[in-house]
Amino acid sequence: RDSRIFMGKNKVIQIALGTSEADEYQDNLVEVSKMLKGNAGLLVTSRPHEEVMRWFEEFEVEDYAKQGHVADQDFVLERGPLTQFPNS
């Protein structure tokens, strides 16, 4: 494979990359290490930048609706028992 995603505790990743120029794994990785804040991960790939950006722009994940979400489809339940559920 030509790509990997690294996720974990920021502090552990920062130590692996290096927290100063003296202990960084390769040149300038300390700059990447400083950017790790909040919920972050690293994508390491040999693919072109445009291809990676296009993939992330087109990527969608279906998720359950949360409070306050406006439905994009109508859903109607007919009056009466729901026969597919034994306790209704």
Gaussian input, Z-matrix of N, CA and C with variables (Angstrom, degrees):
# hf/3-21g

backbone

0 1
 N
 C     1     B1
 C     2     B2     1     A1
 N     3     B3     2     A2     1     D1
 C     4     B4     3     A3     2     D2
 C     5     B5     4     A4     3     D3
 N     6     B6     5     A5     4     D4
 C     7     B7     6     A6     5     D5
 C     8     B8     7     A7     6     D6
 N     9     B9     8     A8     7     D7
 C    10    B10     9     A9     8     D8
 C    11    B11    10    A10     9     D9
 N    12    B12    11    A11    10    D10
 C    13    B13    12    A12    11    D11
 C    14    B14    13    A13    12    D12
 N    15    B15    14    A14    13    D13
 C    16    B16    15    A15    14    D14
 C    17    B17    16    A16    15    D15
 N    18    B18    17    A17    16    D16
 C    19    B19    18    A18    17    D17
 C    20    B20    19    A19    18    D18
 N    21    B21    20    A20    19    D19
 C    22    B22    21    A21    20    D20
 C    23    B23    22    A22    21    D21
 N    24    B24    23    A23    22    D22
 C    25    B25    24    A24    23    D23
 C    26    B26    25    A25    24    D24
 N    27    B27    26    A26    25    D25
 C    28    B28    27    A27    26    D26
 C    29    B29    28    A28    27    D27
 N    30    B30    29    A29    28    D28
 C    31    B31    30    A30    29    D29
 C    32    B32    31    A31    30    D30
 N    33    B33    32    A32    31    D31
 C    34    B34    33    A33    32    D32
 C    35    B35    34    A34    33    D33
 N    36    B36    35    A35    34    D34
 C    37    B37    36    A36    35    D35
 C    38    B38    37    A37    36    D36
 N    39    B39    38    A38    37    D37
 C    40    B40    39    A39    38    D38
 C    41    B41    40    A40    39    D39
 N    42    B42    41    A41    40    D40
 C    43    B43    42    A42    41    D41
 C    44    B44    43    A43    42    D42
 N    45    B45    44    A44    43    D43
 C    46    B46    45    A45    44    D44
 C    47    B47    46    A46    45    D45
 N    48    B48    47    A47    46    D46
 C    49    B49    48    A48    47    D47
 C    50    B50    49    A49    48    D48
 N    51    B51    50    A50    49    D49
 C    52    B52    51    A51    50    D50
 C    53    B53    52    A52    51    D51
 N    54    B54    53    A53    52    D52
 C    55    B55    54    A54    53    D53
 C    56    B56    55    A55    54    D54
 N    57    B57    56    A56    55    D55
 C    58    B58    57    A57    56    D56
 C    59    B59    58    A58    57    D57
 N    60    B60    59    A59    58    D58
 C    61    B61    60    A60    59    D59
 C    62    B62    61    A61    60    D60
 N    63    B63    62    A62    61    D61
 C    64    B64    63    A63    62    D62
 C    65    B65    64    A64    63    D63
 N    66    B66    65    A65    64    D64
 C    67    B67    66    A66    65    D65
 C    68    B68    67    A67    66    D66
 N    69    B69    68    A68    67    D67
 C    70    B70    69    A69    68    D68
 C    71    B71    70    A70    69    D69
 N    72    B72    71    A71    70    D70
 C    73    B73    72    A72    71    D71
 C    74    B74    73    A73    72    D72
 N    75    B75    74    A74    73    D73
 C    76    B76    75    A75    74    D74
 C    77    B77    76    A76    75    D75
 N    78    B78    77    A77    76    D76
 C    79    B79    78    A78    77    D77
 C    80    B80    79    A79    78    D78
 N    81    B81    80    A80    79    D79
 C    82    B82    81    A81    80    D80
 C    83    B83    82    A82    81    D81
 N    84    B84    83    A83    82    D82
 C    85    B85    84    A84    83    D83
 C    86    B86    85    A85    84    D84
 N    87    B87    86    A86    85    D85
 C    88    B88    87    A87    86    D86
 C    89    B89    88    A88    87    D87
 N    90    B90    89    A89    88    D88
 C    91    B91    90    A90    89    D89
 C    92    B92    91    A91    90    D90
 N    93    B93    92    A92    91    D91
 C    94    B94    93    A93    92    D92
 C    95    B95    94    A94    93    D93
 N    96    B96    95    A95    94    D94
 C    97    B97    96    A96    95    D95
 C    98    B98    97    A97    96    D96
 N    99    B99    98    A98    97    D97
 C   100   B100    99    A99    98    D98
 C   101   B101   100   A100    99    D99
 N   102   B102   101   A101   100   D100
 C   103   B103   102   A102   101   D101
 C   104   B104   103   A103   102   D102
 N   105   B105   104   A104   103   D103
 C   106   B106   105   A105   104   D104
 C   107   B107   106   A106   105   D105
 N   108   B108   107   A107   106   D106
 C   109   B109   108   A108   107   D107
 C   110   B110   109   A109   108   D108
 N   111   B111   110   A110   109   D109
 C   112   B112   111   A111   110   D110
 C   113   B113   112   A112   111   D111
 N   114   B114   113   A113   112   D112
 C   115   B115   114   A114   113   D113
 C   116   B116   115   A115   114   D114
 N   117   B117   116   A116   115   D115
 C   118   B118   117   A117   116   D116
 C   119   B119   118   A118   117   D117
 N   120   B120   119   A119   118   D118
 C   121   B121   120   A120   119   D119
 C   122   B122   121   A121   120   D120
 N   123   B123   122   A122   121   D121
 C   124   B124   123   A123   122   D122
 C   125   B125   124   A124   123   D123
 N   126   B126   125   A125   124   D124
 C   127   B127   126   A126   125   D125
 C   128   B128   127   A127   126   D126
 N   129   B129   128   A128   127   D127
 C   130   B130   129   A129   128   D128
 C   131   B131   130   A130   129   D129
 N   132   B132   131   A131   130   D130
 C   133   B133   132   A132   131   D131
 C   134   B134   133   A133   132   D132
 N   135   B135   134   A134   133   D133
 C   136   B136   135   A135   134   D134
 C   137   B137   136   A136   135   D135
 N   138   B138   137   A137   136   D136
 C   139   B139   138   A138   137   D137
 C   140   B140   139   A139   138   D138
 N   141   B141   140   A140   139   D139
 C   142   B142   141   A141   140   D140
 C   143   B143   142   A142   141   D141
 N   144   B144   143   A143   142   D142
 C   145   B145   144   A144   143   D143
 C   146   B146   145   A145   144   D144
 N   147   B147   146   A146   145   D145
 C   148   B148   147   A147   146   D146
 C   149   B149   148   A148   147   D147
 N   150   B150   149   A149   148   D148
 C   151   B151   150   A150   149   D149
 C   152   B152   151   A151   150   D150
 N   153   B153   152   A152   151   D151
 C   154   B154   153   A153   152   D152
 C   155   B155   154   A154   153   D153
 N   156   B156   155   A155   154   D154
 C   157   B157   156   A156   155   D155
 C   158   B158   157   A157   156   D156
 N   159   B159   158   A158   157   D157
 C   160   B160   159   A159   158   D158
 C   161   B161   160   A160   159   D159
 N   162   B162   161   A161   160   D160
 C   163   B163   162   A162   161   D161
 C   164   B164   163   A163   162   D162
 N   165   B165   164   A164   163   D163
 C   166   B166   165   A165   164   D164
 C   167   B167   166   A166   165   D165
 N   168   B168   167   A167   166   D166
 C   169   B169   168   A168   167   D167
 C   170   B170   169   A169   168   D168
 N   171   B171   170   A170   169   D169
 C   172   B172   171   A171   170   D170
 C   173   B173   172   A172   171   D171
 N   174   B174   173   A173   172   D172
 C   175   B175   174   A174   173   D173
 C   176   B176   175   A175   174   D174
 N   177   B177   176   A176   175   D175
 C   178   B178   177   A177   176   D176
 C   179   B179   178   A178   177   D177
 N   180   B180   179   A179   178   D178
 C   181   B181   180   A180   179   D179
 C   182   B182   181   A181   180   D180
 N   183   B183   182   A182   181   D181
 C   184   B184   183   A183   182   D182
 C   185   B185   184   A184   183   D183
 N   186   B186   185   A185   184   D184
 C   187   B187   186   A186   185   D185
 C   188   B188   187   A187   186   D186
 N   189   B189   188   A188   187   D187
 C   190   B190   189   A189   188   D188
 C   191   B191   190   A190   189   D189
 N   192   B192   191   A191   190   D190
 C   193   B193   192   A192   191   D191
 C   194   B194   193   A193   192   D192
 N   195   B195   194   A194   193   D193
 C   196   B196   195   A195   194   D194
 C   197   B197   196   A196   195   D195
 N   198   B198   197   A197   196   D196
 C   199   B199   198   A198   197   D197
 C   200   B200   199   A199   198   D198
 N   201   B201   200   A200   199   D199
 C   202   B202   201   A201   200   D200
 C   203   B203   202   A202   201   D201
 N   204   B204   203   A203   202   D202
 C   205   B205   204   A204   203   D203
 C   206   B206   205   A205   204   D204
 N   207   B207   206   A206   205   D205
 C   208   B208   207   A207   206   D206
 C   209   B209   208   A208   207   D207
 N   210   B210   209   A209   208   D208
 C   211   B211   210   A210   209   D209
 C   212   B212   211   A211   210   D210
 N   213   B213   212   A212   211   D211
 C   214   B214   213   A213   212   D212
 C   215   B215   214   A214   213   D213
 N   216   B216   215   A215   214   D214
 C   217   B217   216   A216   215   D215
 C   218   B218   217   A217   216   D216
 N   219   B219   218   A218   217   D217
 C   220   B220   219   A219   218   D218
 C   221   B221   220   A220   219   D219
 N   222   B222   221   A221   220   D220
 C   223   B223   222   A222   221   D221
 C   224   B224   223   A223   222   D222
 N   225   B225   224   A224   223   D223
 C   226   B226   225   A225   224   D224
 C   227   B227   226   A226   225   D225
 N   228   B228   227   A227   226   D226
 C   229   B229   228   A228   227   D227
 C   230   B230   229   A229   228   D228
 N   231   B231   230   A230   229   D229
 C   232   B232   231   A231   230   D230
 C   233   B233   232   A232   231   D231
 N   234   B234   233   A233   232   D232
 C   235   B235   234   A234   233   D233
 C   236   B236   235   A235   234   D234
 N   237   B237   236   A236   235   D235
 C   238   B238   237   A237   236   D236
 C   239   B239   238   A238   237   D237
 N   240   B240   239   A239   238   D238
 C   241   B241   240   A240   239   D239
 C   242   B242   241   A241   240   D240
 N   243   B243   242   A242   241   D241
 C   244   B244   243   A243   242   D242
 C   245   B245   244   A244   243   D243
 N   246   B246   245   A245   244   D244
 C   247   B247   246   A246   245   D245
 C   248   B248   247   A247   246   D246
 N   249   B249   248   A248   247   D247
 C   250   B250   249   A249   248   D248
 C   251   B251   250   A250   249   D249
 N   252   B252   251   A251   250   D250
 C   253   B253   252   A252   251   D251
 C   254   B254   253   A253   252   D252
 N   255   B255   254   A254   253   D253
 C   256   B256   255   A255   254   D254
 C   257   B257   256   A256   255   D255
 N   258   B258   257   A257   256   D256
 C   259   B259   258   A258   257   D257
 C   260   B260   259   A259   258   D258
 N   261   B261   260   A260   259   D259
 C   262   B262   261   A261   260   D260
 C   263   B263   262   A262   261   D261

   B1=1.4524
   B2=1.5236
   B3=1.3167
   B4=1.4623
   B5=1.5217
   B6=1.3295
   B7=1.4640
   B8=1.5210
   B9=1.3233
   B10=1.4669
   B11=1.5123
   B12=1.3377
   B13=1.4582
   B14=1.5219
   B15=1.3135
   B16=1.4553
   B17=1.5204
   B18=1.3261
   B19=1.4566
   B20=1.5167
   B21=1.2878
   B22=1.4508
   B23=1.5069
   B24=1.2860
   B25=1.4653
   B26=1.5254
   B27=1.3300
   B28=1.4681
   B29=1.5186
   B30=1.3137
   B31=1.4696
   B32=1.5352
   B33=1.3251
   B34=1.4697
   B35=1.5269
   B36=1.3424
   B37=1.4641
   B38=1.5244
   B39=1.3407
   B40=1.4640
   B41=1.5227
   B42=1.3091
   B43=1.4677
   B44=1.5241
   B45=1.3456
   B46=1.4644
   B47=1.5279
   B48=1.3358
   B49=1.4652
   B50=1.5173
   B51=1.3234
   B52=1.4602
   B53=1.5113
   B54=1.3093
   B55=1.4660
   B56=1.5210
   B57=1.3149
   B58=1.4681
   B59=1.5265
   B60=1.3139
   B61=1.4681
   B62=1.5193
   B63=1.3149
   B64=1.4681
   B65=1.5291
   B66=1.3453
   B67=1.4691
   B68=1.5299
   B69=1.3448
   B70=1.4664
   B71=1.5173
   B72=1.3500
   B73=1.4641
   B74=1.5256
   B75=1.3330
   B76=1.4632
   B77=1.5162
   B78=1.3167
   B79=1.4628
   B80=1.5238
   B81=1.3274
   B82=1.4657
   B83=1.5235
   B84=1.3310
   B85=1.4616
   B86=1.5202
   B87=1.3175
   B88=1.4619
   B89=1.5314
   B90=1.3261
   B91=1.4657
   B92=1.5313
   B93=1.3161
   B94=1.4714
   B95=1.5218
   B96=1.2975
   B97=1.4603
   B98=1.5256
   B99=1.3186
   B100=1.4651
   B101=1.5296
   B102=1.3352
   B103=1.4644
   B104=1.5237
   B105=1.3205
   B106=1.4644
   B107=1.5235
   B108=1.3162
   B109=1.4579
   B110=1.5189
   B111=1.3171
   B112=1.4614
   B113=1.5155
   B114=1.3140
   B115=1.4636
   B116=1.5270
   B117=1.3264
   B118=1.4661
   B119=1.5209
   B120=1.3004
   B121=1.4560
   B122=1.5161
   B123=1.3145
   B124=1.4607
   B125=1.5180
   B126=1.3173
   B127=1.4546
   B128=1.5188
   B129=1.3192
   B130=1.4605
   B131=1.5223
   B132=1.3291
   B133=1.4632
   B134=1.5272
   B135=1.3082
   B136=1.4637
   B137=1.5276
   B138=1.3100
   B139=1.4670
   B140=1.5282
   B141=1.3283
   B142=1.4699
   B143=1.5311
   B144=1.3170
   B145=1.4620
   B146=1.5332
   B147=1.3380
   B148=1.4622
   B149=1.5257
   B150=1.3227
   B151=1.4584
   B152=1.5345
   B153=1.3201
   B154=1.4724
   B155=1.5258
   B156=1.3250
   B157=1.4653
   B158=1.5185
   B159=1.3298
   B160=1.4651
   B161=1.5276
   B162=1.3383
   B163=1.4665
   B164=1.5263
   B165=1.3305
   B166=1.4587
   B167=1.5282
   B168=1.3267
   B169=1.4616
   B170=1.5207
   B171=1.3489
   B172=1.4616
   B173=1.5283
   B174=1.3107
   B175=1.4647
   B176=1.5214
   B177=1.3309
   B178=1.4576
   B179=1.5169
   B180=1.3237
   B181=1.4566
   B182=1.5252
   B183=1.3330
   B184=1.4568
   B185=1.5183
   B186=1.3234
   B187=1.4478
   B188=1.5154
   B189=1.3278
   B190=1.4507
   B191=1.5196
   B192=1.3361
   B193=1.4633
   B194=1.5240
   B195=1.2941
   B196=1.4595
   B197=1.5279
   B198=1.3078
   B199=1.4508
   B200=1.5225
   B201=1.3368
   B202=1.4487
   B203=1.5170
   B204=1.3320
   B205=1.4616
   B206=1.5261
   B207=1.3074
   B208=1.4609
   B209=1.5227
   B210=1.3334
   B211=1.4651
   B212=1.5259
   B213=1.3226
   B214=1.4564
   B215=1.5301
   B216=1.3517
   B217=1.4579
   B218=1.5205
   B219=1.3483
   B220=1.4592
   B221=1.5141
   B222=1.3270
   B223=1.4627
   B224=1.5164
   B225=1.3330
   B226=1.4640
   B227=1.5210
   B228=1.3259
   B229=1.4655
   B230=1.5215
   B231=1.3154
   B232=1.4602
   B233=1.5197
   B234=1.3172
   B235=1.4580
   B236=1.5269
   B237=1.3313
   B238=1.4595
   B239=1.5097
   B240=1.3384
   B241=1.4738
   B242=1.5263
   B243=1.3083
   B244=1.4581
   B245=1.5172
   B246=1.3144
   B247=1.4636
   B248=1.5242
   B249=1.3214
   B250=1.4535
   B251=1.5262
   B252=1.3518
   B253=1.4600
   B254=1.5324
   B255=1.3207
   B256=1.4555
   B257=1.5275
   B258=1.3217
   B259=1.4589
   B260=1.5222
   B261=1.3200
   B262=1.4570
   B263=1.5144
   A1=109.58
   A2=114.49
   A3=118.68
   A4=113.14
   A5=117.82
   A6=120.46
   A7=110.34
   A8=115.48
   A9=122.03
   A10=108.90
   A11=115.57
   A12=121.82
   A13=107.20
   A14=115.80
   A15=121.57
   A16=108.54
   A17=115.72
   A18=120.74
   A19=107.80
   A20=115.95
   A21=121.11
   A22=109.73
   A23=115.70
   A24=120.15
   A25=109.07
   A26=115.63
   A27=119.92
   A28=111.90
   A29=117.14
   A30=121.01
   A31=110.54
   A32=117.59
   A33=121.27
   A34=110.17
   A35=116.74
   A36=120.01
   A37=110.51
   A38=116.84
   A39=120.38
   A40=111.12
   A41=117.67
   A42=120.76
   A43=110.11
   A44=117.29
   A45=120.59
   A46=111.49
   A47=117.21
   A48=120.67
   A49=111.76
   A50=115.75
   A51=121.78
   A52=109.73
   A53=115.44
   A54=120.36
   A55=112.24
   A56=116.52
   A57=121.38
   A58=108.16
   A59=115.87
   A60=119.39
   A61=111.88
   A62=117.30
   A63=121.04
   A64=112.50
   A65=117.94
   A66=119.14
   A67=113.63
   A68=117.75
   A69=118.40
   A70=110.48
   A71=116.09
   A72=122.42
   A73=111.08
   A74=116.84
   A75=122.95
   A76=107.76
   A77=115.72
   A78=120.60
   A79=111.87
   A80=115.48
   A81=125.33
   A82=115.41
   A83=119.70
   A84=120.07
   A85=111.96
   A86=116.88
   A87=119.59
   A88=109.59
   A89=117.70
   A90=121.43
   A91=110.65
   A92=117.00
   A93=121.21
   A94=108.93
   A95=116.86
   A96=122.50
   A97=111.33
   A98=117.36
   A99=121.76
   A100=112.17
   A101=117.84
   A102=121.97
   A103=113.29
   A104=117.69
   A105=120.55
   A106=109.91
   A107=115.52
   A108=121.76
   A109=108.38
   A110=116.32
   A111=119.79
   A112=111.89
   A113=116.29
   A114=122.68
   A115=107.86
   A116=117.16
   A117=120.73
   A118=110.73
   A119=114.91
   A120=122.49
   A121=108.19
   A122=116.64
   A123=121.51
   A124=109.70
   A125=116.58
   A126=122.39
   A127=106.96
   A128=116.25
   A129=122.01
   A130=106.38
   A131=116.74
   A132=120.05
   A133=111.57
   A134=115.08
   A135=120.81
   A136=110.37
   A137=117.37
   A138=121.23
   A139=110.63
   A140=116.69
   A141=120.42
   A142=111.90
   A143=116.15
   A144=123.37
   A145=111.31
   A146=117.96
   A147=122.13
   A148=111.23
   A149=117.63
   A150=121.71
   A151=110.96
   A152=116.97
   A153=121.32
   A154=109.85
   A155=117.56
   A156=120.94
   A157=110.95
   A158=117.98
   A159=121.75
   A160=110.19
   A161=117.71
   A162=120.95
   A163=110.63
   A164=117.63
   A165=120.70
   A166=111.80
   A167=118.47
   A168=121.31
   A169=111.27
   A170=117.46
   A171=121.57
   A172=112.87
   A173=118.43
   A174=122.75
   A175=110.71
   A176=116.90
   A177=122.22
   A178=109.18
   A179=115.57
   A180=121.30
   A181=107.64
   A182=116.29
   A183=118.86
   A184=108.17
   A185=115.66
   A186=120.72
   A187=108.29
   A188=116.72
   A189=121.19
   A190=109.40
   A191=114.79
   A192=119.86
   A193=109.78
   A194=115.16
   A195=121.16
   A196=108.56
   A197=116.41
   A198=121.83
   A199=111.03
   A200=116.33
   A201=121.45
   A202=114.10
   A203=117.75
   A204=121.94
   A205=109.59
   A206=117.50
   A207=122.35
   A208=107.85
   A209=115.65
   A210=120.80
   A211=110.63
   A212=116.50
   A213=120.12
   A214=111.65
   A215=117.23
   A216=122.52
   A217=108.63
   A218=115.57
   A219=120.11
   A220=109.34
   A221=115.77
   A222=121.64
   A223=107.13
   A224=117.63
   A225=121.70
   A226=109.58
   A227=115.89
   A228=121.64
   A229=107.76
   A230=116.93
   A231=121.31
   A232=109.00
   A233=115.81
   A234=122.34
   A235=109.67
   A236=115.69
   A237=120.43
   A238=111.27
   A239=115.25
   A240=118.82
   A241=110.86
   A242=114.03
   A243=121.30
   A244=106.88
   A245=117.03
   A246=122.04
   A247=113.45
   A248=118.12
   A249=119.50
   A250=112.52
   A251=116.98
   A252=121.91
   A253=108.14
   A254=119.69
   A255=122.30
   A256=114.86
   A257=120.47
   A258=121.75
   A259=113.84
   A260=118.54
   A261=118.81
   A262=112.34
   D1=154.10
   D2=-175.78
   D3=-108.15
   D4=7.36
   D5=-179.84
   D6=-144.07
   D7=150.77
   D8=175.14
   D9=-143.62
   D10=145.68
   D11=174.43
   D12=-114.66
   D13=127.35
   D14=177.56
   D15=-109.76
   D16=123.70
   D17=176.64
   D18=-132.07
   D19=146.99
   D20=-179.75
   D21=169.04
   D22=-167.13
   D23=177.07
   D24=-65.11
   D25=131.96
   D26=-178.89
   D27=-56.56
   D28=-41.22
   D29=-177.09
   D30=-61.88
   D31=-40.51
   D32=179.81
   D33=-66.13
   D34=-44.31
   D35=178.87
   D36=-64.86
   D37=-39.80
   D38=178.57
   D39=-61.80
   D40=-41.31
   D41=178.81
   D42=-65.88
   D43=-39.20
   D44=178.89
   D45=-65.02
   D46=-39.56
   D47=179.67
   D48=-77.44
   D49=-35.28
   D50=-177.64
   D51=121.19
   D52=136.96
   D53=179.85
   D54=-104.03
   D55=-5.62
   D56=175.53
   D57=-149.88
   D58=166.22
   D59=179.70
   D60=-61.76
   D61=-29.27
   D62=-178.69
   D63=-69.14
   D64=-32.00
   D65=-175.81
   D66=-116.80
   D67=13.90
   D68=179.07
   D69=-72.10
   D70=147.49
   D71=-176.24
   D72=-67.33
   D73=-44.10
   D74=174.74
   D75=-139.37
   D76=165.72
   D77=-177.71
   D78=-55.00
   D79=135.66
   D80=174.24
   D81=71.86
   D82=3.37
   D83=176.73
   D84=-69.66
   D85=-20.70
   D86=176.39
   D87=-63.52
   D88=-29.92
   D89=177.44
   D90=-68.07
   D91=-39.20
   D92=175.56
   D93=-66.42
   D94=-42.39
   D95=-179.65
   D96=-57.71
   D97=-38.94
   D98=-179.47
   D99=-67.18
   D100=-24.76
   D101=-177.12
   D102=-80.86
   D103=-12.18
   D104=-177.52
   D105=-75.36
   D106=103.90
   D107=178.25
   D108=-140.60
   D109=145.92
   D110=178.30
   D111=68.01
   D112=-143.66
   D113=-178.47
   D114=-88.72
   D115=97.92
   D116=-172.37
   D117=-133.85
   D118=161.21
   D119=174.81
   D120=-152.44
   D121=174.70
   D122=179.70
   D123=-121.20
   D124=131.43
   D125=171.73
   D126=-106.08
   D127=119.99
   D128=179.49
   D129=-114.19
   D130=121.19
   D131=-175.18
   D132=-149.03
   D133=158.47
   D134=173.65
   D135=-102.55
   D136=2.59
   D137=179.53
   D138=-75.89
   D139=155.01
   D140=179.82
   D141=-64.96
   D142=147.66
   D143=-178.52
   D144=-53.64
   D145=-45.18
   D146=-177.63
   D147=-61.54
   D148=-39.89
   D149=-179.84
   D150=-66.58
   D151=-41.55
   D152=179.37
   D153=-65.56
   D154=-45.69
   D155=-179.97
   D156=-63.09
   D157=-41.35
   D158=178.52
   D159=-62.54
   D160=-42.03
   D161=179.90
   D162=-60.90
   D163=-45.85
   D164=-179.38
   D165=-67.70
   D166=-34.57
   D167=178.27
   D168=-67.06
   D169=-34.23
   D170=-177.45
   D171=-89.67
   D172=-12.16
   D173=-176.51
   D174=-72.05
   D175=130.59
   D176=177.60
   D177=-134.37
   D178=143.10
   D179=176.44
   D180=-123.01
   D181=128.28
   D182=175.35
   D183=-74.68
   D184=138.55
   D185=-177.68
   D186=-140.48
   D187=157.09
   D188=176.31
   D189=-70.22
   D190=148.06
   D191=178.23
   D192=-67.04
   D193=146.16
   D194=178.00
   D195=-112.30
   D196=168.32
   D197=-178.63
   D198=-53.76
   D199=132.17
   D200=179.06
   D201=89.16
   D202=-5.77
   D203=-179.71
   D204=-71.82
   D205=134.78
   D206=176.88
   D207=-93.25
   D208=125.35
   D209=-177.39
   D210=-66.68
   D211=142.15
   D212=177.32
   D213=-97.95
   D214=0.26
   D215=176.66
   D216=-138.16
   D217=150.01
   D218=174.63
   D219=-86.44
   D220=143.85
   D221=179.58
   D222=-137.85
   D223=123.39
   D224=-175.00
   D225=-120.55
   D226=129.80
   D227=172.66
   D228=-102.44
   D229=124.03
   D230=177.48
   D231=-73.08
   D232=149.00
   D233=179.42
   D234=-66.00
   D235=139.00
   D236=177.39
   D237=128.14
   D238=178.48
   D239=-178.27
   D240=-68.52
   D241=149.33
   D242=175.45
   D243=-95.98
   D244=96.51
   D245=-171.64
   D246=-66.46
   D247=-20.91
   D248=179.89
   D249=-75.83
   D250=-11.42
   D251=178.04
   D252=-111.59
   D253=119.21
   D254=-173.67
   D255=-64.01
   D256=-23.82
   D257=-175.41
   D258=-99.20
   D259=9.79
   D260=-176.30
   D261=-95.84

